[in-house]
Amino acid sequence: MFVVTLWFDLKWLKIWDFRGICSMMTIEEIQSEIGHLSDEHLSKVIAYAVHLKNLRDPESAAILKERLDDKDPEHWLTIEEFEARLEDS
């Protein structure tokens, strides 16, 4: 288990592990490490990033909640449609 503390310039991340040892990683190093994660761990990282975004932006959180609560299949996207929209953004 580890805790990540962001520096405001987003060039470096300070990583504290469970032993209290601190190391520094660049964004590029973090991206490289994330690229090697299993699907399960990648999903957890993505969920955590969305959680952080929602904490900082209540409007985004409300929109996400509204979409997740939507029971109308006409409003749902397939994985392929979602990925296409993601690539376009």
C-alpha positions, 0 to 999 in steps of 0.5 A: 500500500502506498500514499501519493502526494501531488506537488502542485507543478505536477512534474513530480509525485512524492510517493510514501510507501508503507514503511514511510520511505519517500521516493520521487517519480516523474509523470512519465515514470508514473505513466510507464508504471501504470501501463504495466498494471493488471486490468484490476489494478488499472481499474482501481487507479482510474476509479481513484482518479475519477474520485479525486476529480469529483472531489474537486469538481462537484458539478462533474460529480453530479453529472456522473451520478445522474448518468450512473443512475439513468435506467433508460437503455437508450442513453447507455453507451457500448464500450466501443461508443465510449472509447470512441468518445474518449478518443475524440475528447 
